């Protein structure tokens, strides 16, 4: 892994009745990462689908900001809201 850029760890918690909406949201927005030079390095999900962890890398803060501001991503916000999911996003670095 590289020590440059921005690495994020996003931790999602999803109520059981929101799993389908959350997965629809992810299907719609994760492909947009590539257009902003983002890389989904890891995507982990519990068996029940109620917790998911993403490790995402961007070459620069500007790329991350552009992804977050992408109107195509915002257009699917209703799916995220309908899911009832919560997210905690941490900026992380590699540990030697």
Secondary structure, DSSP 8 states (H G I E B T S, - for coil): --SSSEEEEEEEE--GGGHHHHHHHHHHHTTHHHHTT-EEEEEEE-TTSSEEEEEEEESSHHHHHHHHH-HHHHTTHHHHHHHT-EEEEEEE----
